[in-house]
Amino acid sequence: MKVLALSLLAAVSASAALVEKSVEYQHDGVTLEGFHVYDDAVTGKRPAVLVIHQWTGLTDYEKMRARMLAELGYNVFAADIYGKGIRPVPPAAGQEAGKYKTDRDLFRGRLQAGLEVLQKDERTDPAKTAAIGYCFGGTGVLELARGGADIAGVVSFHGGLDPAAGKSAAKDGVKARVLVLHGAVDPFVPPVQVEAFKREMKAAGADLTFVAYDDAVHAFTQKMAGDDPAKGAAYDEKADQASWEAMKTFFGKIFGK
């Protein structure tokens, strides 16, 4: 009997695994390449999460986060904003990110294209869809919210908060609940930007939760940022873990699970 039980356990473990694949899709004639991952042990439709990358494009970092979300039972799609094969390193990464920060219509179009891939997937419960993003991607998910995307919520991890000129959220225009996870001493997102963002969200009637982590600077969830806060961007293990838990709690509220 013990051998039989072990055999059954092995069979279940073998059948319950993350399924992942690259997905090509289009926006305005440009080929994009995202990353789809889900747990095949979960059946039927389920809550879904869109992941938006930081300034170097869709990398192993976002794929790691996507897998972590899939292990929690979500259907996950990591979008590609830049285009297939465009994965710049600094300083080119800043130039590429700048194209979208200065053209928010293009940025929103690329974000929406990724969201549509996720929402059309047979595993997605369209009423329970959210988006998360890191740095550049954190700015991105806030653009989804500003643009009135019909999703349950967005989570910005150490993202830029300022809108482009003329692109502030309209009154009653933010449908998604908004969670911002911010480094309290992030030199790239100064207090004046934080306060302006809070005023913008209040004027828009948005449901905003804003969390600032003491002593954390920019990129606090990313180990590749190094460990020297004096550079303005550095990994902070405590803030990383706390922000992930805050995201999970937020999802529990917006998804009702």
N, C-alpha and C positions, 0 to 999 in steps of 0.2 A: 504493500500500500504506500509506503514511504517513497519507493521508486516511482510509482505511478503519480503521486502528488508532485514530485520534483519534475517529472516529465511534463505534466500539465502546466506547471508554473513556467517552465522553459518555453513551452509553446505560446503561452499568453505574452510573455516578454518579447518573443520574436515577432509576434503579430502587432504589438502595440509599439509603434516607433514614429519618429518624426519623418514626414515626407517633405522633401524640399526640391525646388526646381527653379531654374531661371526662366523668366517670362519676358518675351519681347512684346512691346506694344508701341503705339504711335501717338504722336501729338504734332499737329501742323507739319506733317511730312517728315518729322524727325523720329528715328527709331530709338526707343528707350529700352533698357533692360533691367527689370526688377527682379526681386527674389521672393518667392512664395514658399511658406512653410506652415504645416499644420500637423497635429497629432492624429494619426489614423485610428487611434482607439476611441476617439470622440466621434459619435455618429450624428447625422442630421445637421441642421443649421445651428450656428453658434455665434456669440459675439465676435467681432472682428476688429483688428487694429492695423492701421496704416502707419508705417515707420518712415520718417523723412531724415535723410542723412545730413551729416555735417559737411563742412566746406570742401573736403577732398572727394566728395561723391560717395556712391554706394560701395562700402568696403566691408571687410570681415567684421568690423565693429558693429555695424548695423545688422549684419547677418547673425551675430552672436545675440544681440538684443531680440531679434525676431525669433530666434530659437527659444530664448527664455520665455517669451510671451506664448509661443506655441505650447511649451511645456505646461503652461497655466490653463491650457484648453482653448486658446483663442485661434481663430483663423487669421494669419498674418501675411501682409504684403509689404515688403520694403521697396518703396518707389525709387525711381531714378529720375532726378530732375535734369541732369546735365545731358544725357544721351549715351548710347551704348559706346563703351570704350573710353569715355571721357572721365578720367579719374586723376585730376591734377594734384600735384603736391605744391606746397608753398614755395615761392610767392604766386605761382600761377593759380593756385586754389583761390586766392583772394580776388584775382581778376575774374575768374569764372563765376564765383559767388556774386561778385559785384554786378554782373549782367542781369541777375534776377532781382537783386535788391533795388536796382534802379529802374527796373521794368516789372512792376508788381503785377501787371496784367499777364505777362508771360509767365511769371512765377505761379500765379494762381491757376493758369491754364495747365501747367505741368503738374501741379498738385492735384487738380481735379481729374486729370487723366489717370493718375495713379489710383485715386479714390474710386474711380469708376471700375477699374480692373478688379479691385477688392470687392466692391458692392455687387458686381455681376457674378462673382464666383458662387457656385452652387452651395457652398458651405456657409456662406455669410448670412446672418440675420440682419437685413438692411436697417432695421430699427435699432440695432445694437452695434453701432459702428463708431469707432473713435480713431484719433490720430495722435501720435507722439513724434517729437522731433528733438534733435540735439544741435545746439549752436545755430548754424544756418538753418537746420531743420526745425529748430525751436521757433525761429522767426517764421518759417514756412507754415507750421500748423496754426499760428496766430493769424496768418493771412487767410487760411481756410475759414477760420472763425469770423474774421472781419468781412469776408466775402459772402457770408451767410450760408456756408455749406450746411446741408441738412444732415448733420451727424450729432451723436449724443454728447461728445466731449472732445476736447483737445488737451494735450499735456506738453508744455514747453519746458525742456531741460536746458538751463543756461542759454536761452535764446535771446536774440536782440528783440527789443520791445517796441521800437519806434516804427510808426507807419510812414509810407511815402507820402509826399505832398498830395493832398486830395484823396487819399485812400484810407482815411480814418473810418472806423466802424460807424455805420449809420444808426440813428436812433431805432431801437428795437430790431436791429439788423443782425445781431449775433444770436444764432439759434443754439449753438453748442455751449455747454458748460465749459468753463476755462479754468485750468489749473496751471499756474506758473511756478516752477521750482528754480529758484534763483540763488546765485552766490551773493551773499550780503556785501562782499567787498570786491565784486567783479568790476575791474577798471574799465571794461569795454561797455558796460551797461551801468552808467553812473546813476546816482539817486535822482537827478533831475529827469532822466528818461523813465525811471521807475514811476515817479509821481505823475508824469504826463500820461503814461500808459494807464495807470489806475483811474485817472480822470476820464480818459477816453472810454474805458470799459464802463464806468459809472454812467456816463452820458448816453452810452449805447444800451443801457439796461441789462448788461451782461451779468451772468452768474459767475463771478470771479472768485477763485481762491488763490491767494498769493502767499507763497512760503519762501522765506529767505534763510539760508543756512549760514550761521555765524562763521567767520574766518574763511569761508569758501570763496574762491575766485572763479574765473571763467573755466569752462570745460571740466568741472569737478567730477564728472562721471567717467572721464576718459583717461585710462592709464597711460595712453600714448602721449598725453600732455605733459608727462614728467611730474616731478614732485617739488618744484621750486615755485612757490606762490609769488615770489618777487617778479617773476616773468609775466604775471598777469593771468596765466592759464596754468592750472596744475590739478592733478588728481587729488581728491579728498575722499578717502574710504568711508568715513562717517557720513558725509553728505551724500555720497553715492548710494549707500545702503538705505539711508533714511528717505531719499527721494524715490527710490524704487518702491519702497513700502507705501509711500504717500500715493504714488500712482496706482498701486493695487487697491488701496482703500477707495480711491476716487472711482475706479472702474466698478468696484462693488456697489457704489452708490448709483452711478449712472446706468449700469446694466441690471441692477436689481438682483445681484447674486452674491 
